[in-house]
Structure formats: structure tokens, C-alpha cells
């Protein structure tokens, strides 16, 4: 690889504050905020809105929309197209 054209790639902690979950991975993202990780190292931390711990798809709390009922209600309200 050419020197000087790639961003620094190193350990970063991603924290899902809603779920109280954090995981360590490597990334090119940086942050001014830091956190002391379980092994005692101080690492940059990036707060995320959602992770696999809090996402409805992974937690099984996803809602199924009744699209057939919505179509029928629309047709009743505005009439069938025809």
C-alpha cells in the first residue's frame, strides 16, 4: 500500500447507549471521547443509535404491518379506483 493516503486503522469501542452495550473492533473512525476498556486500555469510543442488541429485527420485537387492512381502509375512505 502507498504510504500516507490511508486513514489510521485501529481499535475503537462502539457503544449503544440505549441498550448499555459496547463492543471493541477495529475501525478508521476516530473520536475525542475515550473509555477505559475491560483490559485497562483507554480507547476512543463512538456512540451509535442502534446495534444488534437493540435493533427490533435482531431482538424479535419487530412489528408486522397489516398492509391488506390499510389498503381496504383506503378504498373504503376514497373509493375503489376503476
Wavefront OBJ file of the C-alpha trace (Angstrom):
o trace
v 0.000 0.000 0.000
v 1.102 3.534 -0.643
v 2.172 5.399 2.461
v 0.248 8.433 3.674
v -3.001 8.035 1.721
v -4.909 5.685 4.035
v -6.590 6.716 7.307
v -5.308 5.261 10.556
v -6.924 1.885 11.320
v -7.021 0.899 14.962
v -9.092 -0.311 17.910
v -12.321 1.619 18.587
v -15.154 0.928 21.031
v -18.689 1.266 19.666
v -21.259 1.910 22.406
v -25.038 1.501 22.149
v -26.166 3.744 24.996
v -29.832 2.735 24.706
v -29.005 -0.910 25.397
v -25.996 -0.346 27.653
v -23.824 -2.448 25.347
v -20.332 -1.797 23.996
v -18.068 -3.800 21.719
v -14.482 -3.451 20.630
v -13.488 -3.639 16.984
v -11.077 -2.003 14.571
v -12.110 0.980 12.501
v -10.909 4.123 10.773
v -13.395 6.218 12.785
v -11.970 8.424 15.480
v -13.470 10.254 18.417
v -12.470 12.812 21.011
v -14.306 10.797 23.681
v -12.475 7.923 25.325
v -13.411 4.995 27.521
v -11.397 2.644 29.678
v -11.903 -0.843 28.247
v -12.027 -4.091 30.252
v -8.312 -4.773 29.784
v -7.354 -1.337 31.165
v -6.554 0.376 27.852
v -8.034 3.806 27.134
v -9.645 3.699 23.698
v -11.711 6.087 21.579
v -15.464 5.491 21.869
v -18.126 6.120 19.210
v -21.763 6.260 20.369
v -24.230 4.608 17.989
v -28.006 4.925 17.896
v -28.712 1.234 17.405
v -26.843 -2.060 17.417
v -27.690 -5.728 17.132
v -28.644 -5.684 20.824
v -31.338 -3.013 20.449
v -32.477 -3.389 16.807
v -36.037 -4.787 16.537
v -35.069 -7.265 13.807
v -32.484 -8.989 15.997
v -34.419 -8.754 19.259
v -37.590 -10.249 17.780
v -39.750 -7.251 18.683
v -40.367 -6.157 15.094
v -43.972 -5.289 14.298
v -45.672 -6.719 11.241
v -47.746 -4.155 9.390
v -51.180 -5.164 8.156
v -50.920 -3.812 4.615
v -54.091 -5.547 3.430
v -56.126 -3.783 6.116
v -54.591 -0.451 5.186
v -55.485 -0.900 1.519
v -59.078 -1.840 2.375
v -59.433 1.142 4.676
v -58.069 3.440 1.952
v -60.532 2.005 -0.587
v -63.448 2.453 1.822
v -62.452 6.027 2.521
v -61.671 7.189 -1.022
v -63.437 4.597 -3.180
v -62.019 1.941 -5.453
v -60.123 3.020 -8.483
v -61.768 1.969 -11.566
l 1 2 3 4 5 6 7 8 9 10 11 12 13 14 15 16 17 18 19 20 21 22 23 24 25 26 27 28 29 30 31 32 33 34 35 36 37 38 39 40 41 42 43 44 45 46 47 48 49 50 51 52 53 54 55 56 57 58 59 60 61 62 63 64 65 66 67 68 69 70 71 72 73 74 75 76 77 78 79 80 81 82
